[in-house]
Amino acid sequence: MTYVERYADIKGTEGGLRVRARHAALDVLALAQRMQGRTERALSQPRVQFLYIHHTFTDELAALERLVEELARTHTFIPYSEAVQRVQQGTMDRPYLCVSSDDGFRNNLDGARVLHRLGISACFFVNPALIGLKDPERIRSICAERFSLPPVRFLDRAELDELAHLGHEIGSHTWEHHHMDRLDPEALVADIERTRSTLIEWVGRADHFAFPYGRFTDFTAAGYHAVMAAGHLSCATAERGCHGNSAPVPANELLIRRDHIILDWPMAHTRYFLATNALRGDAGGNPYLAA
């Protein structure tokens, strides 16, 4: 089976006219924000911003390096655990960024090596059932149904170990990337506990959790409480926003917002999203606590 190794081979299938219209709109919004002098002002505000990506294909590695170099001009990159701790303690004396990645694609290792060379520790959220997956038909089915992608390689155990040896953190992303809001309570708890215990056995620790698909509606209050009861230090979404409130947030109340970044995007678009988050202020609050 042929695996996709370049983002260019995927990009051409991603709804051309709609994507072009979106990019044109973002060009206008980013330019207006910058011309009004709001972008640089916003990016200098003390806060913690969580970025996440899904893939670092071979033709995205140079863009990853450019992204880090550009954002490092206005932000301090910190490890994921430190970012969580700063939000919990309210210690935000400057603009901080951390990087994470979901799903455990093999190309993540190439990105992890770039980040390591640049002195950055990231958190890679993985699904243990997909680590070492080799069966072509199962890979084809899972990539199409769960990731809307053609077949891509997944990390194996040795590559997961290398991620950890490079100084990156490994986080829980559920056992095999199902919709967690569709599981019954017992299955939900079992999945979360099994995932964390397996990752601890493999790499020594798994302090953080991010649920698949990432919207508030893709998870439940029962799931959030099960995540914390299993011993995780944080739970993350894929909802945009930054953490900018200087008030401490108790560990069992925190819900992380993360901004999805595609490395192919123009830098102006990424800066626009980050600045917009800063202008809107703290995105704290946890809808699962009220449920």
Protein Blocks (a to p, Z undefined) as FASTA:
>chain_A
ZZdfbfklmmmmnopllmmmmmmmmmmmmmmmmmnommmmmmmpgcddddddfbdcfklm
mmmmmmmmmmmmmpccddfklmmmmmmnopafbccdddddehjiaklmmmmmmmmmnopa
cdddddfklgopabfklmmmmmmmmnopacdddddfklmmmmmmnopacddebjnopafk
lpcfklmmmmmmmmmmmmmmmnopafbccdehkiaklpcfklmmmmmmnopabdcdfbec
ddfbfbdcdfklgccddddddfkbcfklmmmmmmmmmmnopaedjfklmZZ
